[in-house]
Amino acid sequence: MTGKTINLSIESKLSDVCLVGHAVRGVCCCSPLDQEDYGRMEVCVVEAVTNAINHAYQRQNGFRVETAITLHEDRISFAISDCGTAIVNYAPRSLEFDPEEIGSIPENGMGLFIIETIMDEVTYTSADGRNTLSFCKYFPSPLP
């Protein structure tokens, strides 16, 4: 089943990440998701794009981060790609910390944990110098 896709490409500058977030909200308006879900989708994509800039490109400008947003009949899917340093040994994240101890809150990995918690499916691939984090959220009811 194919969908309608919008492709976005930004330079690896944190100041440009908000552009992708606004586009996500715009596409969500064409889906059966509610406004609360728009925000959740935006947070996930912004986290993924920010991770690509911070980790794959070590916050260096001049590289591309690409985002594909696809609206299917039954879901919305996202693919965030970069050509930087790949995630080594990608695996689902867990947050184990003592909420009473502020110093035990992890400094890294929370973005992926958020994405994996909110989304229905999450995959990561790295091949031929291209890294892609893909994730989707199924609709409560398909598009008409």
N, C-alpha and C positions, 0 to 999 in steps of 0.2 A: 504494500500500500504506500503510495507516494503522498507527499504533503506539499504545502506551500512553504518555501524557505526564503529567509532573508539572511544575507551574508554581510557581516560587519568586520571591518579591519581597522584596528587602531595601532598607533605607535606605542611602544612599551613605556608609556608615561602614566603614572598613577593619576595625574590630573585628568586624563582622558577616559578613565574607567566609567565615570558617571554617564557618559554618552551611551555606552552599552546598556547600562541600567535603565535609562529612559526608553531605549528601544525595546527592551524586554517588556516593560509595562505596556507599551503601545501594542505590541503583538498580543499580549495577554488579553487586551480589550476585545480581541476578535475571537476569544475562546469562551467556553462555558465556566471558566474559573471565576471565583468571586474576587473582590478587591483585596481581601486578606491574602489570597493566594498570589495575586500579582506581586505583592511585596515579598512573599517567600521566594518566588521565582527570581525576582530581582536580586535578592540577597545571595542566592546560590550562584548566579552568573557573575555577580560582582566579586564574590569570594574567589571563584575559579579564575577570572581574569587577573585579579590582584595577585593570586598565587603564581600565575605564569610570569608576571612582571617581577615579583619579588624573588622567586626561587629559580625559575628557568633562565631568566635574564639577569639575575642579581641586581635588579633595579637600574639597569643600564638602558638609556634611551637608544633609539635608532633601530629597534627590532619590531617585528609585527606580532600582534596577538589577534587571531581570527576567531570570530564567533559565528556559528551558524545556528539560527533559530528556526525550527520547523514546526509548523502547525499541522498536525495529522487529524484525522477524524476522531481518534480516541485518546490523543495525548499531545503534549507539547514537548519537544525535545531540543536539547542544546548540545553543541559540540564546541569546546574551546580548545584551540590548537596553537602551538608555538613550535619553534625550532631551536629551543634552548636546551638546557640541561634536563634530562629526563628524571622522573621520580624513580628512585631505586626501590625495588621490592614493594610495589604498591599493594596495599592490603586495606580492607575496611578499618576505620579508626574507632577507637574507643577512648572515652575520657574517664580516667580513673583519678579522682582527686578528692580531698577532704574539703567539703564546702565551708567548714568552719576555719580552715587554714588557708588564708589568702595566698600564701607563698606556694601552695601546692597546685594552684591552677596552672595548667600547661600553657607555655608561650607559643607553641607551634602545634599544627595539626587540627586546630579548631575549625578552620574553614572547611576542610574535607569532611570532618565529623558533621558539621551543619548540613552540607550537601547530602551526605549519605542518610541523614536523619529525615530530611524533608522530601527527597526524591524517591521515586518508586524503583528506579534502576540506575546504577552508576557503573561505568566501565572506564578503564584507562588503557590506552595503547601507546606504544612507542615503536615506530618503525621508520627506517630510511630517514632518520634525522627529524622526524615530525612526531610530536607528542600531542595526544588528544584525550581530553577528559570529556566523556559523553554522559549525559544524564537525561532522564525524562520523568514527567509527571502525567499519570493517566487522569482523564477527565471523569467526573462522577457519572456523566452521561455523554455519549458521543455527540459530535457536531451534527446538526441536521443536514 
